[in-house]
Every structure is written in C-alpha cells, then in structure tokens.
C-alpha cells in the first residue's frame, strides 16, 4: 500500500508527513517527506485544549474545545497534505491509506491499579470524508484500555526500519521530542521500550517562559550556561527513575520550576544535562549495553545534548541521518507503518514496549463512505 503518515508532536511546531510503501511488515519503498508549520492560531487553540485536558476530571463530559480542536487538527492535516501531495506530483486518490497520530493533549499513565488516560485530538472521520481516503487514527486507546501505557508505539517501526537498512542487534534508538523514548533491541523478539524522561519539553518551556524564543536553537543557550549539579541531582531524585519499564510520560509530568532561580543559560544547560542523564538512567535500569545509539527527533539537532549523551554513555552516539534514516520524518513514517498494521489487524504494541498484557492491535479505520462515523468521543477513551 502507498500510505501517507502524519505526526504532530507535543512541541506544537509542525505537521510532519511521509509516504511509505509497505504492508505493515516489510517496507518496500520510501516516498517523499515534508512538513507544514502549525499556524499560530492553531497553536493557541491547542495550548488551551492542553490546559483544559490537564484539569479534566475522568468522569466529566468532554468540553467543547476538544471537538473544536479535533476538527482544526484534521483541517490542517487536510490542507498540509493537499499541498504536500501536489508538490510531489500526487493527489489523494494516489493513496491507499492515511495514518494520523493526532495531537496529544493528555497522557496519564496507569497508577495504583487504575488504568491510564490518553487523548490525541484529530477528527479521523472528517479527514476521511475530506480526502476520500481511509484514515487510521486513535492508535493508543486500545492499549491503554487493556492496562498498557499506550506509549511508545514506534518500536515496531524502529525494527522494520533497521531491517530495511540491514542493521542488526544489539540496537538502541532514542527519539528526543517533547518526551524522550528509547527502543532497545537485543535480537529476535527481545525488545524493550519506554520513555526515559523529558526530552526537549522542559527546555522549551523555560525558553518560552523567559521570552527567549520557542526553543534552544542549536543548543546555544545550553552551551553558554553552566550545569547546576545540585539541581540536576534533585531532578534525578524523582521517583519516576526508580520505576520499572515499560513506562510512559506526559510532557507535563515534570516541572521546570526547579530551575527558576538559575539564570536562563544555566537553567537550559542543567535541563539539557538532565535529558541526557535520564537516558543513562534508563539504560542502566533495563540493563541494556548498546554498542551505539541512533538519535532521532528534534533533540538530535542540539550539539550540546548530543555531546552530553556521548560523554555519559561511553558509546557511539549518531544521528538518524548517519545511518541513512530521515530523522525529521521518522515518526510520520512510523504512523504510516502503524496504519498498515491497523488495517491488517496486526499488533502494534507488546508487553515489552507498553506493558500491555499481550500483543495488542490498535487504531481505528475511518472510511470516507461511512456516514455513521463520528469524531472520537469520551466514551471511546479509557477512563
């Protein structure tokens, strides 16, 4: 199938797009990739939806802003996809399927015997009708409803991508977005995956809060600062780091307030070191000793973070591009791949990747000719 995958991360920067030809098991071709920046009004709407979601009681009706934002997310996917396909000499009828992750506004992991909650906004039914192409979406709900973490979901794609590149185990792939997550492949079906801790999220929050932009461009602020050992130690004392894997995070599970007394550059340097130290802690937790680490996501563009990882891990740390992967498109590729698996009823998560009790299928298919389809509702999300 020729599938267009979409990804919008918690950094609220852009819609990432990538085309794969795949059956959900083997990748036969890598099509074009691109991105479309999110317009400022949509960023504002999504930030308000996130604030609302963080305070949303489990048993309360969905606030109206969820449906409004879900439709707006679908609309930007439609317009971004139309322009992207045209630039590639393609149109929607040239696709067999679309995979849309949607915008995460809430992710609450299981705790104390209570199942987690997860919410990715994106009106898959509207997008299917608007494009005339079936849309796979809502990938995380089934895993969470079964008691899993609902994240990370990319590990099955990391293994397929490694196979397409002729890479062998042991292999470790680190994605540094708002949250950082790690896939460790020891060979065969021995796969462990989990969120290691904050990625770029805390750094971005500090930079934005202090009026220094949207993120630390090229790690310049971190390079100009000095790491506070005492603050770093307090950050690493968080009970999260002693919890067993698999485990997942919401971007807002950690607070940058602990760095408020530090100058901007020192705060950013400390949080950058924290991201790297959390990865080291995670590898130690699962007893993984990779010979090298492939880094994808926006964090790979931060030379201070990459140097911190290399220094602390004592192994080769390389960007996705160095092994022939498209670091900016990898997650969009992943959701194209997961869309194929969703359509075919193949598992997308396992006990070793999300803590689900068994291999889990996931996602829903919205078809353009099904008038009964409605946008996601609270009743479909795990409470």
C-alpha positions as CSV (number, residue, x, y, z in Angstrom):
1,X,0.0,0.0,0.0
2,X,1.0,3.6,-0.5
3,X,0.4,5.3,2.8
4,X,0.8,8.9,3.9
5,X,1.7,9.1,7.6
6,X,1.1,12.3,9.7
7,X,2.7,13.2,13.0
8,X,2.2,16.3,15.2
9,X,4.4,16.3,18.3
10,X,4.0,17.8,21.7
11,X,6.3,20.7,20.7
12,X,3.4,22.0,18.6
13,X,5.8,23.0,15.8
14,X,4.6,21.3,12.6
15,X,2.7,18.6,10.9
16,X,5.3,16.1,9.7
17,X,4.4,14.0,6.6
18,X,6.0,11.0,5.0
19,X,4.9,8.4,2.4
20,X,5.8,4.7,2.7
21,X,5.0,1.8,0.5
22,X,4.5,-1.1,3.0
23,X,2.3,-3.9,4.0
24,X,3.0,-3.2,7.7
25,X,5.6,-5.9,7.9
26,X,8.2,-5.0,5.1
27,X,9.0,-1.6,3.8
28,X,9.2,-1.7,0.0
29,X,9.8,2.0,-0.7
30,X,10.4,5.3,1.0
31,X,8.4,8.1,-0.6
32,X,8.8,11.8,-0.2
33,X,8.6,13.6,3.2
34,X,7.8,17.1,4.3
35,X,6.4,19.3,7.0
36,X,3.9,22.2,7.4
37,X,4.4,24.6,10.3
38,X,1.3,24.9,12.6
39,X,-0.3,28.3,12.3
40,X,-0.1,30.4,15.4
41,X,-3.9,30.5,16.0
42,X,-4.0,26.7,16.0
43,X,-1.0,26.6,18.5
44,X,-3.0,28.9,20.7
45,X,-6.1,26.7,20.4
46,X,-4.1,23.6,21.2
47,X,-2.4,25.1,24.2
48,X,-5.8,26.0,25.6
49,X,-7.0,22.4,24.9
50,X,-4.0,21.1,26.7
51,X,-4.7,23.3,29.8
52,X,-8.3,22.1,29.7
53,X,-7.3,18.5,29.4
54,X,-4.8,18.6,32.3
55,X,-7.7,19.7,34.6
56,X,-10.4,17.5,33.0
57,X,-12.0,15.1,35.5
58,X,-12.2,11.5,34.4
59,X,-16.0,11.2,34.5
60,X,-16.9,14.6,33.2
61,X,-18.4,15.3,29.8
62,X,-15.9,16.4,27.1
63,X,-15.5,20.2,27.0
64,X,-16.5,21.8,23.7
65,X,-12.9,22.8,23.0
66,X,-11.9,19.1,22.4
67,X,-14.2,18.8,19.4
68,X,-13.2,22.2,18.1
69,X,-9.6,21.4,18.3
70,X,-10.0,17.9,16.8
71,X,-11.7,19.4,13.8
72,X,-9.0,22.1,13.5
73,X,-6.3,19.4,13.6
74,X,-8.0,17.4,10.9
75,X,-8.3,20.6,8.8
76,X,-4.6,21.4,9.0
77,X,-3.8,17.8,8.1
78,X,-6.0,18.1,5.0
79,X,-4.6,21.4,3.8
80,X,-1.0,20.4,4.6
81,X,-1.5,17.0,2.9
82,X,-3.0,18.6,-0.2
83,X,-0.1,21.0,-0.7
84,X,2.5,18.3,0.1
85,X,1.0,15.8,-2.3
86,X,0.8,18.4,-5.1
87,X,4.4,19.2,-4.6
88,X,5.2,15.5,-5.2
89,X,3.0,15.3,-8.3
90,X,0.5,13.2,-6.4
91,X,-3.1,13.6,-5.2
92,X,-5.3,11.9,-2.6
93,X,-6.6,9.2,-5.0
94,X,-3.0,8.0,-5.4
95,X,-3.0,6.9,-1.7
96,X,-4.4,3.6,-0.3
97,X,-4.5,4.8,3.3
98,X,-3.6,7.7,5.7
99,X,-2.2,7.3,9.2
100,X,-2.9,10.2,11.5
101,X,-1.5,10.2,15.0
102,X,-3.4,13.4,16.1
103,X,-2.3,15.9,18.7
104,X,-1.7,14.6,22.2
105,X,-3.3,16.9,24.8
106,X,-3.3,14.4,27.7
107,X,-1.4,11.3,28.6
108,X,-1.8,9.9,32.0
109,X,0.0,6.5,32.7
110,X,-1.6,3.7,34.8
111,X,-1.1,4.1,38.5
112,X,-2.1,2.3,41.7
113,X,-4.3,-0.2,39.8
114,X,-6.1,2.5,37.9
115,X,-5.9,2.5,34.1
116,X,-4.3,5.4,32.4
117,X,-5.9,8.0,30.1
118,X,-4.7,9.2,26.7
119,X,-6.2,11.7,24.3
120,X,-5.0,12.5,20.8
121,X,-7.2,15.1,19.1
122,X,-7.8,14.7,15.4
123,X,-11.2,14.1,13.7
124,X,-10.4,11.0,11.6
125,X,-13.9,10.7,10.2
126,X,-13.8,14.2,8.9
127,X,-10.4,13.8,7.4
128,X,-11.5,10.6,5.6
129,X,-14.5,12.4,4.1
130,X,-12.5,15.4,3.2
131,X,-9.8,13.4,1.4
132,X,-11.7,10.4,0.1
133,X,-9.1,8.1,1.6
134,X,-9.5,5.7,4.6
135,X,-7.8,7.1,7.7
136,X,-6.2,5.1,10.5
137,X,-6.2,7.0,13.8
138,X,-6.7,6.7,17.6
139,X,-3.8,4.4,17.9
140,X,-3.3,4.5,21.7
141,X,-6.7,4.0,23.2
142,X,-6.9,0.2,22.9
143,X,-3.6,-0.4,24.6
144,X,-4.5,2.0,27.5
145,X,-7.9,0.3,27.9
146,X,-6.1,-3.0,28.3
147,X,-4.0,-1.6,31.1
148,X,-0.9,-0.7,29.0
149,X,1.0,2.6,28.9
150,X,-0.2,3.5,25.4
151,X,3.4,4.6,24.6
152,X,5.8,4.4,23.0
153,X,4.4,3.0,19.8
154,X,7.3,3.5,17.4
155,X,9.4,0.4,18.4
156,X,7.8,-1.9,15.8
157,X,8.7,0.6,13.2
158,X,12.3,1.1,14.5
159,X,12.8,-2.7,14.0
160,X,11.3,-2.6,10.5
161,X,13.5,0.5,9.6
162,X,16.5,-1.3,10.9
163,X,15.7,-4.3,8.8
164,X,15.3,-2.1,5.7
165,X,18.8,-0.7,6.5
166,X,20.4,-4.0,7.1
167,X,21.2,-3.1,10.7
168,X,21.5,-5.9,13.3
169,X,21.2,-6.2,17.1
170,X,22.1,-5.0,19.6
171,X,20.5,-1.8,18.6
172,X,19.2,1.2,20.5
173,X,17.1,4.0,19.1
174,X,16.5,7.2,21.0
175,X,13.8,9.6,19.9
176,X,14.1,13.0,21.6
177,X,10.9,15.0,21.2
178,X,9.0,16.8,24.0
179,X,9.5,13.5,25.8
180,X,12.4,11.1,25.1
181,X,11.7,7.5,24.4
182,X,14.1,4.6,23.8
183,X,13.9,1.3,21.9
184,X,16.4,-1.4,22.9
185,X,16.6,-4.4,20.6
186,X,18.7,-7.3,21.9
187,X,17.9,-9.6,18.9
188,X,15.0,-11.7,17.8
189,X,11.8,-10.7,19.7
190,X,13.8,-9.2,22.7
191,X,12.6,-5.7,22.6
192,X,12.2,-3.2,25.5
193,X,10.9,0.3,25.0
194,X,10.0,3.1,27.4
195,X,10.0,6.8,27.9
196,X,13.3,7.8,29.5
197,X,12.2,11.2,30.8
198,X,11.7,14.7,29.5
199,X,13.3,15.4,26.1
200,X,13.1,18.9,24.8
201,X,9.9,19.7,26.6
202,X,11.2,21.3,29.8
203,X,13.9,23.2,27.9
204,X,11.3,24.6,25.6
205,X,9.1,25.6,28.5
206,X,11.9,27.6,30.1
207,X,12.9,29.3,26.9
208,X,9.3,30.3,26.1
209,X,8.6,31.4,29.7
210,X,11.6,33.7,29.7
211,X,10.9,35.2,26.4
212,X,13.9,33.8,24.6
213,X,12.1,32.2,21.7
214,X,10.4,28.8,21.2
215,X,13.4,26.5,21.8
216,X,17.2,26.5,22.3
217,X,18.4,27.0,18.7
218,X,21.5,24.8,18.1
219,X,22.0,24.4,21.8
220,X,23.4,28.0,22.1
221,X,21.8,28.7,25.4
222,X,23.0,25.4,26.9
223,X,26.5,26.0,25.5
224,X,26.7,29.4,27.3
225,X,25.5,28.1,30.6
226,X,26.9,26.0,33.5
227,X,25.1,22.9,34.8
228,X,23.9,23.1,38.3
229,X,24.9,19.9,39.9
230,X,22.6,20.3,42.9
231,X,19.6,21.0,40.7
232,X,20.4,18.1,38.4
233,X,20.7,15.8,41.4
234,X,17.3,16.9,42.7
235,X,15.8,16.3,39.3
236,X,17.2,12.8,39.2
237,X,15.8,12.1,42.6
238,X,12.3,12.0,41.1
239,X,10.7,8.6,41.9
240,X,10.0,8.1,38.2
241,X,13.5,6.9,37.7
242,X,13.2,4.0,40.1
243,X,10.0,2.7,38.4
244,X,10.4,-0.3,36.2
245,X,9.9,-0.3,32.5
246,X,7.9,-0.2,30.3
247,X,6.7,3.3,31.4
248,X,5.5,6.4,29.8
249,X,5.3,10.2,30.5
250,X,3.2,13.2,29.7
251,X,5.1,16.2,28.6
252,X,3.9,18.0,31.8
253,X,4.7,15.3,34.3
254,X,7.9,17.1,35.2
255,X,8.0,20.8,36.1
256,X,10.9,23.2,35.1
257,X,10.1,25.4,38.2
258,X,13.1,23.8,40.0
259,X,15.3,25.9,37.7
260,X,13.5,29.2,38.3
261,X,16.4,30.6,40.5
262,X,19.0,29.9,37.8
263,X,20.0,32.3,35.1
264,X,18.4,31.3,31.7
265,X,21.6,29.8,30.3
266,X,22.3,27.8,33.4
267,X,18.7,26.6,33.6
268,X,18.9,25.4,29.9
269,X,22.3,23.8,30.4
270,X,21.0,22.0,33.5
271,X,17.8,20.7,31.8
272,X,19.9,19.6,28.8
273,X,22.1,17.6,31.1
274,X,19.0,16.2,32.8
275,X,17.7,14.8,29.5
276,X,21.0,13.0,28.8
277,X,21.3,11.8,32.4
278,X,17.8,10.4,32.3
279,X,18.7,8.3,29.2
280,X,21.7,6.9,31.0
281,X,19.5,6.0,34.0
282,X,17.0,4.3,31.7
283,X,19.6,2.1,30.0
284,X,21.0,1.2,33.4
285,X,17.5,0.4,34.7
286,X,16.9,-2.2,32.0
287,X,20.5,-3.5,31.9
288,X,21.0,-2.5,28.2
289,X,24.5,-2.1,26.9
290,X,24.2,-0.9,23.3
291,X,27.3,-0.6,21.2
292,X,25.8,2.5,19.7
293,X,22.8,4.8,19.9
294,X,20.8,6.2,17.0
295,X,19.2,9.5,17.8
296,X,16.2,10.8,16.1
297,X,13.7,13.7,16.8
298,X,14.4,17.4,17.2
299,X,16.9,16.7,20.0
300,X,19.5,15.3,17.6
301,X,20.0,18.9,16.3
302,X,21.2,20.1,19.7
303,X,25.0,19.5,19.7
304,X,25.3,20.1,23.4
305,X,22.7,17.4,24.1
306,X,24.4,15.0,21.7
307,X,27.8,15.6,23.3
308,X,26.3,15.1,26.7
309,X,24.8,11.7,25.6
310,X,28.1,10.6,24.1
311,X,30.1,11.6,27.2
312,X,27.7,9.9,29.7
313,X,27.1,6.7,27.7
314,X,30.6,5.9,26.6
315,X,29.4,4.5,23.2
316,X,29.0,5.9,19.7
317,X,26.1,8.3,19.5
318,X,25.0,9.1,16.0
319,X,22.1,10.9,14.3
320,X,19.5,9.1,12.3
321,X,20.9,10.6,9.1
322,X,24.3,8.9,9.7
323,X,22.6,5.5,9.1
324,X,20.5,6.7,6.2
325,X,17.3,7.4,8.1
326,X,15.2,10.6,7.8
327,X,15.3,12.0,11.3
328,X,12.7,14.6,10.8
329,X,10.3,12.1,9.1
330,X,10.8,9.0,11.2
331,X,7.7,9.4,13.4
332,X,5.5,10.2,10.4
333,X,6.9,7.1,8.7
334,X,6.1,5.2,11.8
335,X,2.4,6.1,11.7
336,X,2.2,5.2,8.1
337,X,3.6,1.8,9.0
338,X,1.3,1.5,12.0
339,X,-1.7,2.5,9.8
340,X,-0.9,-0.6,7.6
341,X,-0.7,-2.8,10.7
342,X,-4.0,-1.3,12.0
343,X,-5.8,-2.1,8.7
344,X,-4.5,-5.6,8.6
345,X,-5.2,-6.3,12.3
346,X,-1.5,-6.8,13.2
347,X,-0.2,-6.0,16.7
348,X,1.3,-2.5,17.3
349,X,2.3,-2.9,20.9
350,X,3.7,-5.7,23.1
351,X,4.2,-6.3,26.9
352,X,7.9,-5.3,26.4
353,X,7.0,-1.9,24.7
354,X,3.9,-0.6,26.6
355,X,3.4,-3.1,29.4
356,X,0.2,-4.3,27.7
357,X,-0.9,-7.8,28.9
358,X,-0.5,-9.3,25.5
359,X,0.4,-8.2,21.9
360,X,-2.2,-5.6,21.1
361,X,-3.8,-4.4,17.9
362,X,-4.7,-0.7,17.9
363,X,-6.2,2.1,16.0
364,X,-9.5,2.7,14.2
365,X,-10.2,3.0,10.5
366,X,-12.5,5.8,9.3
367,X,-13.8,5.3,5.8
368,X,-14.9,8.1,3.6
369,X,-18.1,6.3,2.5
370,X,-19.3,5.5,6.1
371,X,-21.9,8.2,7.1
372,X,-22.2,6.7,10.6
373,X,-18.7,7.7,11.6
374,X,-18.4,10.4,14.2
375,X,-15.4,12.2,15.8
376,X,-13.8,10.5,18.8
377,X,-15.9,10.8,22.0
378,X,-15.1,10.4,25.6
379,X,-16.9,7.1,25.7
380,X,-14.2,5.6,23.5
381,X,-11.3,6.7,25.7
382,X,-10.1,4.6,28.7
383,X,-11.2,6.2,32.0
